[in-house]
């Protein structure tokens, strides 16, 4: 909600926020704007994203009673969830079929009656779009990957090339058609799709038909095993393929002509989908593939990635922000390919553009900053791993070596100055063995209820025993030998270990000294790690020319 300080009419709300207030979809709010002349006029925003005065919206909802009663749209959705359960896509297809005039299959009578009632005041397209929106919102909240998320659709549309009005767009795993119809938004564009789930394919086709898109054709079937479009060549192929599927048909497709870059392993189903998409491109045609981040570096896909790079096919890899996908918070990549127009199937392009947006908000700008982009020479990518992860190549290119080296050196100097302060003040004692008189075993302390175990290390549970004193003596060389098995395994608990008997004040004096020694060791580990970092920065800075020796 927009701050009221920005507007003289008070807080402003978007169409989405009005939908949440009223318990309806955004499509229903758009329908109200067209249908009701007294719907509040925009009080701010832009033409394609208007903002409304909250007070005016609430008054209008109260007048219409749309914010108090359950709306007919909500009642329809609830009836569909009751009738279809987990098979809600079947319900979407049957409702869309009813609205399109199909006689069979028909939804249950209760659902059909509600659809007919709503169809008296809403267009079939608005009604279907509203149900689609509810389905996508339900999938998002459930963390389901059943449908391509709105954020992924937005990213693909952003990075898609400009297409001619008569372009051919293909999606071989189109689901309910969300991605395909969003990318190919022009009415005259020819759209082809295939989807394994027959109900999803039917619903995608019916949605397109209701929009008047005569150039859309969706087929049902397994794209990899039974391609319904073997001869189709497209100007653009978009695909959000199923991830992590190993049973994609490798055994029966070993000699398939689509594997021109190499036969994918069983674990690399995503690269099978990528080559299937690439096989459907015209010379100069492009592919936008949504990929798990791990496909960029997994060992099994190295040879195929190398061919993509060597032939100049992969043009850009975009690491999208975490949260872009619905089913997890891990980053996903968008691979942008282009089929070379030359007869030899190779391109003269010498770089791959790497874009790393993983530091951005998933709802933020998709335009990268200069430090989020690098054009990486092909020769740098063609190493033993062929890692196409953008962050791997951006880190060094935009690294501030002088600033990083100066900051690390200052930090190291400060730590070294403070290091000696951690050491305890120690003076000469009575000599080795002077504490070897009266001792107690850890096992005896445990039986007496003075010791408990917090993880692998024993700790005091009594005010008669100091924990730092206990653990300090357990780490002595004598007790380490007692606690080490014949195989060389050290166990901190060391029930056979022995510690000197002392009063509590003397224990605390020793415990404080042991604690200081442990703190010194911890600081030494930090110095060691910092030393490793500064040596790496210095070495890489000198090697790249970012740093030079002082004259």
N, C-alpha and C positions, 0 to 999 in steps of 0.2 A: 504494500500500500504506500502511496506517495505521501511524503511529509506535508502536513497542512500549511507549513510555512511557505511552501512553494506556490500556494494557490490561495486566492482570497475567498474561495468558496469552501475551504476546508479540505479534508483528506480526499484524495482522488483514488479511484480504483480502476483496474483493467477489466476487460470482458471476462477473463478467466476468474478473477476474484468475484465478479457478479455471479458467475455460474456456481461458485462454491457457496456463496451466500444463499442462493435460491435452491441449491441441491439439484441443478440441472447441468447439461453439457454446454460447452461454449457454442456449439451449433444452435442450441435452443435460444441462447442470448442473441445470436446473430439474427435468428428468425423473429424474435421480439422486436428488434430494431427496425426490421422491414415492415412488420405487420401492424405495430401500434404507433400511431402518430404522436401519442403523448409520452413515448419513451424518452427519458432524459437525453438532451443534446450533449455532445462531448464538451467537456470543460477544459480540455488540454490534450497533450499528446500530438500525434501525427495522424494523417488520414488513414494509414494502414495499421496504426496501433493507438486508437483513441483512449482517452482517460475520462472518467465520469466522476461527478461530485457524489461522494458517498451518501450524504444526506438526501440528495435528490433520488438516488437509486433506492435507498431504504424506504422513502416515502412512496415511491412508485410500486415497489414490491408489496408494501402493506396495502396499498389501494387495490392491487390485483390479487392479493392474498397468495402470491407465488412464493413468498418466503416462509409461509406458515404451514401450508398443506403439502402433503407429498404430491409431487407433480405427476401427471400421467406418464411422462418419460421415465421417471424413476419406477413407477409401478410396473411399466412394461419390462424394464430391465430386471426387476425383482422376479417377475413372473417367468422370464426366460431363464434366469439362474435356477429357479425351482424346477422348471420343466427339463432343462438340458444338463444341469450340473457342470461337470468338467468338459462336456461336449458343446460348449457354448458357440464354437465356430459353426457347428452344424445348425444351431439355432439362427445365427446371423445369416447363413446362406438360405435357410428356409424363409425367413422374414423378407430378405431381399427378393427371393423368388416370388413370394406373394405380392409384393409391391410392384414387381415387374410383370405381373399377370400370369405367371406360371401356375399350373393347376396342381402339379405334384413335384416333389413331396411338399406337404403342407405342414405348418406348425400346429401344435395342439390348439383346440378351440379357444381356450382362455387367452393364449398369446395372440391368436389370429384376431379375436374380437378387439383387443387393445390396439393392435396395429391398425385395424380399420378405423377405429375411433380417432386415433392420432392423425391418420391420413386425411381426415376431413379438414384439418387446420394446418397441417404441415405437408410440404412436398415430399414425395418418396425419397428424393436425394437428401434433403435435410434430415429426414428420419434415419436413414441408413448411416449418414455421416455422424449423427449423434450417437448411434449404437456403436459405431466403430471407435469413436472417441472413448466411450465408456469401457469398451473392451481393452483398448490400449492402456487406459489408466489403471484398470484392474490388473493387467499383466505387469505394469510398472511397479505397482504397490506389492505384488506378489513376488517380485524379483524373477519373473519368467522371461525366457528368451524365445517365447512362442511367436513374438512379433517384433519386428525391428523397432527400436525405440525412437522417439521423436528426436532425441539428440543425435543419434546416428544418422537419421534422415537429413537433419539440418547440416551435418558435417559433409555428407556425400553431395548434397545439393550445392554447398558452398564451393567445393573443390571440383565439381563437374565442369567440363568444358562447355563453352557456348555452342549450342546445337542449332542447325538449320531447322526451319519449321517442318520440313518433311523428313527429318532424321529418323533412323530406326534405332530403338532402344530395346535391349534384351535383359531380362533377369531370370537366370536359370533356377533360382531358389526363391521365388517371389512371395511366398506366404499368402497373405490376403491382399497383396499388391500395394502396400503402403509406400515402399521405397520406389518401386517402378513408376507408379502414377505421380509421385512427387517430383522425380527427376524429369520425367517426360510430361511436363505440365501443359505444353502447347496442344491444343485440340487436334491439330492435323498430324501430330507425330504418330508414327506407327510403333506400337508397343507389343512385344512378344514376351511371354513368360511361361514358366513351367513350375509346378509345385507338386511335391510328393503327396501331400494330403489333399484328397479329392474335394472335401468341403471347403478348404481354404481356397483352392483354385476356383471353385464355383462362385464363392463369394467375391473373389477378386474380379471375376468376369462380370458378375451382376452389378457390382459397384461401378465399373467402367461403363457398362451399358446405360445405367441410370444417369450418368453424366453426359450421355450422348457421344461418347468416344467410340466411334465405329471402327477406328483403326487399332483397337486393342484386342488381342487374342491370347487367352490363357489356357494352357493345356495341363492336364493332370498326369503325373507319372514321375518316375525316378530319372532325373536328368542324367546322372552318370551311367546308369545301366541301360536306360531306354530313352535316349534323346529324341524328343518329339520334333526337334528343329535341326536335323542334321545338316541341312544345306543353308540355314539362315546365317547371314553375315550382317553384323550390326555396326552402326557408327559408334555406339557406346554400349558397353555391357556393365551393369551394376550388379553387385551380389553381396549379400550378407549370409554366407554359407553356414551350415551347421558346424560347430566347432567340437573338436575332440572325438569325432566319430571314426572308429577304426574299421568298422565293417561297411566300407563304401564300395566294395566290389573289386578289389585289386586283382584277386586271382582270376576272375573271368575277363578282366580288362587289360591283362598284361601287355598284349600286343596292339592295343588301341592306338590309332593314328593321332589321337589328340595329345599324346605324350611327346611332343616334339622337343621339349626341353629336358626330358628324362622321365622315367617311370617313377612315380611317387612311391615311397614306402607305405606300408600299412598304417603307420602312425602319422603320416603326413597327408591326411585326407584333405586338408585345406589347400595344399598345393595341387591336388587333383582337381578341385573346384576351380582353382585359378587357371589351370591349363585348359579346362573345359570352357571357361569364359573367354580365354584368349583365342581359342580355336574358332570362336564365333565372331571375330572381328574382321572387318574389311581392312585392306592396307590403309594405314593412317587412322584406323579405328582405335578407340581407347577402352580401357577397363578400369573400373574403380572397385576394389575388393576390400571388404572389411575383414581384417585378420587379427587373430590373437597375437599379442606381442611376441610370444615365444617362437612363432614361425620365422621370425627375422634372424634367429641365431641357432635353432636346433641343428644338431650335427647331421641328422638324417636328411635334411633338406638342402645341405650345402651345395651339392652339384647342380640342382635346379636353380638355386639362387645365383650361382656363378654364371649359368647360361643367361639368365635374365639380365645380369649386369653386362656380361661380355657382348651380347648382341644389342645392347642399348635399348632393351625393351622396358625395363623399369625406369620411370622418369622421376618419380617422387615417392617418398615414404613419409607419411604424416603420423606422428604419435599423438593421438587424441587425449584429452584430459581424462583422468580417472573419474568414473561416474558417468561416462558417456554411454556405456552399455547398461542395460537394465538389470541383468542377472548377477553382476559382480561389480566391484569397485576398481578392478585392475585396468590398467591402460590397454587400449586396443589401437591397432594401426590401420591406416588407410593406404593401400598400395595403389599407385597410379601407373598403369602400363599403357604403352602405345605400340601398335604393330608397325614396324618399319615399312616404308613404301618402296624401298629398293627391292630389286629382284632377288638379292642374296639373303633377304630376311634379316639384315643387320642395319644399324643406324650409326651415323657418324657422331652422335652425341657423345661427349667425353666426360660428363659428370652426371651424378644423381643428386637431386635436391633432397636434403634431409630437413624436416620440419619437426621441432619438438615442442608440443603444446601441453606437455604433462604438468607444467606448473600453473596452467590456467584453470579457471572455473569451467565446469562442463557447460554452463549456460552463458559464459562470457564470449568475448570476441574470438573468432577463428582466424583473424588476420594476424600472422606471426610478427613479432618484433624482430628487428635486425639480428639480435643475439639468439634468436630461436631458429635461424635458418642458416644452412651451409650447403654449398654446392661441392660435393665430394668427388674428386677424380676417380674414374673407374679403377685405375691401377691400385688405389689405396683400398678399395673394397675387395679386390681379388686376392685376398690373402688366404691363409689356411682355414679361416672360419667363415668368411664372406658374411659378416655380421651387418645386417641392414637396420639395426636399431638406431634411430636418429640420435639419441643422447650419447651414444658411443663415439659419434663423430663430431658432435657440436661442442663437447666439453673442452677439448684442447684448442679448438679454433677461436673460441670467444673467451679464453682464459686470460685473466689479468695477471700474468706472471710477475711483473715488477711489484704490483700491489700485494699479491699473495705472498711473495718471497719476503717482502719487508715486514708484513704483518706476522708471519710465522717466525721470522728471526727475532722480532721484538718479543713475541710470546715466549720463545725459547730462552732468551736472555733473562727475562723476568722469572721464569721457572727455575733456572739455574741459580739465580740470586736467592730465591726462597728455599731452595732444596736443603741447605745445611740446617735451616731452622727447624726442620722436621726431626732431626736426630736428637735423641735425649741426651742430657748431660750425664755421663757415666764416669765413675772413678774406679780405682783399683780395689778389687775385692780380696778375699782371703785365699784365692787361688783355685785352680780346677779341683773338683771333687768336694769342695767345702759345703755344698748343698746336698751331698749324697747320703746324708744320715737318715733321719726319719722321713719316710716317703709314704704316699698313699696311692693305690692304683685307681684308675678311672672306674673300674668295675666296682670297687668298694664304694666310691662316691655315688655311683648309680644306685647301688643297693640301699644306700643310706637316704636316698631321695634328694640328694643335693644337685644332681645333674639330670638334664633332659636333653633331647636331641631336636634342634631346629634345623631340619635338613640333615646334611651329613656331619655337621659339627656339633659337639656337645656344648651346652651352655649351662650356666649356673641358674638354679631355680631357688636359691637360698641366699639370705643376706650374710651367710657365713663363708661364702665362696665367691671370689671375683672371677667373672668370665674371661676378661683379658689376661689375667694371671694364668688361668687354666689353659687357655688356648695357646698362650705364649710358650709355656713349658712343653705342651704337646707337639709344638713345631720344632723343638730342639732336635739336634742330630741323633741323640741317643734314643729318643722316643720315636723318631721317624724310622729308625732301624727296627724298633720293636713292632711298628705298625705296618711294615712292608712285608708282603707275603713272599714266598719263594719264587713266584712268577714275576715279582717286581711291582706288584700293585700296591699302592699306598692307600690306607684307609684312615681318614681323619679321626674316627671315633677311638681307635686304638685302646680297647678296653684293658689291654695288658700294660699300657703306658703308666708311668708313675710320675707323680709331681711331689715336690717338697712340702712338708707340713709347715705352715706359717700362720700367724695370727692375721686377722682380716686387714689390719692397717698395713702390715708388711706386704700382704697380697696385693693391695691396691697400689702400693709404691712400685712393685714389680709390674703389675698390670699396666700402669700408666707408661712405664718404659717400653713394655712390649707393644702397646698401642702406638706409641710414637714410631717404633721401628716398622710396624705394619704400614703406617701412614707414609713413611719415607719410601718403602718399597712401592706403594701405589703411585707416589709422585714420580718415582724412577721409571715406572712403566709408562706414565704419561709423557715423560721426557723422551723415552725411547720411541714412542709412537710419533711424537712431534718431530723428533730427529729424522725418522724415516720419511715423514711428509716433506720436510724442508729439503732433504737430499733429493727427493723425487722431483720437486718443483725446480730446484736449481739445475739438476741434470737435464730435465726436459726443456727448461727455459734456455739453457745454453745451446742445446741441440737444435732448437727451432729458431734461434736468433732473437727470441724475445728478451733474453738477458745476455749481457756481454761482460767480460772481466773488466774491472776498473783499471784504468791506466795508471 
